[in-house]
Amino acid sequence: MKIEFSPDVAEARKSGQAIVALESTIISHGFPHPENLAVAAEMEETVRQQGAVPATIALIDGNIKCGLTESEVHRLATDAGVRKCSVRDMAVIMAEQAIGSTTVAATAFIAAKAGIKVFATGGIGGVHRREEGADGYDISSDLLELSRTNIIVVSAGAKSLLDLPATLEVLETYSVAVVGYETNEFPAFHTRSSGLKLPHRADSLDQLTAIGRSHFELDGEAGMLVCNPVPEEAAMKVDEIESLITQARAEAISEGIKGAAVTPYILAALNRLSDGRTSEVNKALALNNADLAARLAVRLA
């Protein structure tokens, strides 16, 4: 698989410097313009401040890019034709020489092929709540990819709009190691708690690094999910976000939104219904994850 590396990512790979993979769907579908440009820049700068090199991943004109130029980020942030790209979509987008922003699944897949060990995102996809599926459950391919891609993903748990108990159960079934960073509970993206107990916990960066090293020494197929709760000062209350999600889901159902379109639709609806509050939380947790991922990557390198 041919991957085009930016000069700084290529140099980091050569020298053994820590690299942190970053997804690009957060740019194209996670925030409104121009906030998405600011978030993309801040994510990369947060990684650099901790001594690691950011590698934002996307498909640009059919080419797999690991590390983007400023103009490429701008295209992802402003081009209405950007396609949300999971692993299953990559061959088509490459053949059509189109532009695609990578989901958690596609970013993890490409990053692992590039030899990158740590990936920071906002929240992973998972099992959607029952009524959002057409004739059954809608399950994100993020979960399957985590079961077969040996990479550490740092996230604020799974997105609040999902069926979190079912998501955690699928991760367990797929043998994905799930570790809470300074928490015993599965974070729920906008909130710090879901009421769901995690199987493992790391109380310090030293402990998390030791777990990460042991994980890679096992040389298994599955990845590891590090659950890093949204900072307390930015977190929303459970009943507050649930009320908004109920409204947003009702809108999605009435509009007939299904499949991969559900998550970006609901996130946009939540931002509108909350007067931008949910986007502020999303930004805070994304930067918090980038910071932890970079510190972990530096230790592992």
N, C-alpha and C positions, 0 to 999 in steps of 0.2 A: 504494500500500500504506500503510495507516494504522498508524503506530507511536506508542505512548504513551510519552513521555519523562518520566523523573523530573525534578523541578525543577532539581537540580544538573546533570544531563546536558543539559537544555534550555538552561540558562544557559551551559554550556561550549560548546555548538554555536553559540550566538549570539555569544559573545565570541572564539571561535577557540581556546579552551583545549584542551590535549591531552586526548584521551579514549582509554581502553583498554577494549575489549570483553572480557567474561568469559562463559564458557559456564555453563549451569546444570545440565547432566547431572552435572558433578563434584559437585554438591550432592545431587542425588536418587539417583545411582547409583554415585558414585565413592568415598564414605566411609560408614561406619556412623554412625548417630545416637548421641550428639550431636556426634561429631567433625566431621560435615559442616557443622554450623552454625559451629563454630570456624574451619574452613578457609575458609568463605565470607567470614567477617568479616576474617580475616587477609589474604586475597587482595585485598579491596577496600582495606584499610588500607595494604598494601604499595604499591599503585598511588598512593594519596594521598600517601604519604611522598615519592614522587619528583616530586610536583607535577602529576600528571595526575588525571583524574576517572574512577573506575571505572563501567562500564556493564554490569552483569550482565543477561543477556538471557534471557527465558523467555516462554511463552504462559500467561497467567493468565486463567482463565474465558473463553478464546477470544480474548483481546486480546493483541497483540504488545507486550511491555513491554521498554523499553530503560532499565535502571536500576530496581532493585527496592526496595520498602520492606522494613523488618525483618519485618513480618508475612508478606509474600509469600515471603521467603527461608525463613521458618519453615515455611510450607506445603510448599514444595519439599522441605524436609529431613525432614518428618514424615508427609506424606500418602502412604499406600500406593497411591493411585490415580494418582500422577504418571506420565505416559507419556513415554517417551524419544522425542523428536521430531526427525526429520530434515526436510529441506525437503519431501520427498514427503508427509509426514504433516501439514503445517501446515494445509492447507485443511480437512481433516477435523476436527482439533482445534479450529480456529476456529469451524467450523459447529456443532460440538457444545458449544461454550462450555466446553471442558474445560481441564485444566491440563497443560501439557507442558514438560519441561525440554529445552533445545536442545542438540543435539550440536554437534561442530565444524562440520559442514556447515551446519546451520540458523543457528548463531550467526554464522558468516562471512557468510552470505546476508543476514541482517537487519542486521548491522553495516555492511556495504557500502552497503545501501540507506539507512542513516542517515548515511552520509558519514564513518564511522569508519575510520581507516586501519590501526590496529594491534589485534591480538587476541591475548590470552595464554591458553594452555591447558596441560594437562599433557602429553599425547601425542596425536598424531592417530591415526585409524583407518587401516587399510590392507588389504592382502591377507592373508586368514587362511591358516593352514597347511592343506594339502590335506584332511586327514581331518576337518576341522571343517565342510566344506561338505557339502551333501546330495548333489548330483549334479555338482558342479563347484566352482570356487573361489568363496568368499564374499569379495566386494570391497566395502569400505566406501565409501559415497557421499561421504565426506570428500574422497577423492582427486579425484572428478569435480568437486565443488564448488570445490576449489582451482584447477581448470583453467579455471573460468569466472567466478571472483569475484576482483576486483582488491583484495586486502587482504594485509597482512603478518601471518602467523601465527607466533608465537613458541612453540616447543614443545621438549620433550626428545626429539625424534625421533618415532618411532612406538612404540606399545606393544610390550613385549618378547615378548608371546605371538603376534605376527604373523610372517608370512614377510617378513622385512625386505629381502632382496635383491629379491624380486618387488615389494614396496611402492616401493622406490627406483626400480625400473625403470619402474613405472607413472607415477610423478611425472615422470620424464624424458620419457616418451612424451607425457604431457599438457602438456608445456612449462611445468611449474611450476619456477620458479627455487628451488634449494635451496642455502642458504648456511650453513656451519658457523660458529658464533661461538666463536672461539678453539679450534677443533677441525678436524681434517682428516677425521674419521670421523663416520659417521651414528650419533648416539647411540641407544641401545636402551632408553630410558625408565628402567628400574631400574639400568642400567649405563651407563657413559660411552662404551663402545666396542662396536661390532658387527663390526669388521673390514672394514666397507664404506667405501670412500673417497668423499668428497664432491667435487663438481666445483668448489666455490668456498668460500673462507674469508675471514672478516673478523677481524682481530686486535685491533680497538679499536672503541669506540662511534662514533668519528668515521668510521671506514671503513664501518661498518655503516649509519650515517646517510646517507653519500654514496651507497651502493648503493641504499638505500631511496628516496632522492630521484630517482635515475636511473630506478628501476623505475617510479615513478608518472609521470615525465616521458614515458616510452614510451607511456603510456595504453593498455596492452594489456588483454587480457581475463583472463589468468591471474594468480593470486596468487603470493606468495613465501613459502617456508617457511624460517624462521630456526631452525636447530638449536642449542639451548642445553643442553649436557650437565648432568645432575644434579650438584650440588656434590660434589666428591671425597669429603668427609667423610661424606656420606650414601649414596654409591653402593654397590650390592651387587656381588659378584663374579659373573662370567658363569656359572660352573658351579653356583653357589648358586641363582641365579634359574631356570636351566634345569631343575634338578632339581624345583623347586617347580612350574614350568609343566607339566612332564611329568605330575606327579600331578594337577594341576588340570584339564588337558585330558582325562585319562583319566576323571575324574569327570564332566566335561561330556558326553563321548561316551556314557558309560554311562547318563546321565540323558536323553539325546536332545536336548540343548540345541543349537539351531541359529540361524543368522541374527543379527539384532541383539541377541539375548539372550546370545550367547556371551561378548562382552567383559565386561559387568557380572557375569556368573556367574563367570568365571575370576578377575576381580579380587577378588571376594568370597572365592573359594576360596583365592587366594594370601594374602589377609590372615589367614584362619583357619589355614592351614597354616604360616605364618611367625610365628604369634603376634603379629600386628600389625606386623611389621617392614616389609612391603611398603607398608602405608599410611603409615608414617613417611617412607619414601622418596618416595612419591607426593606427600605434603605438601611435602617439601623442594624437589622439582623444580618443583611448581606455583608456590610462592612465588618461587623463583628466576626462573621465566619471567615472572611478573607484574612483578618488579623490572626485568628487562631491557626488557620491553615498554613499561613506563611511561617509562623513561629514553629509549628510542627515540622514543616518541610525543611527548615534550616537545621533543626535537631537531627532529623533523619538523614540529611545529606552529610 
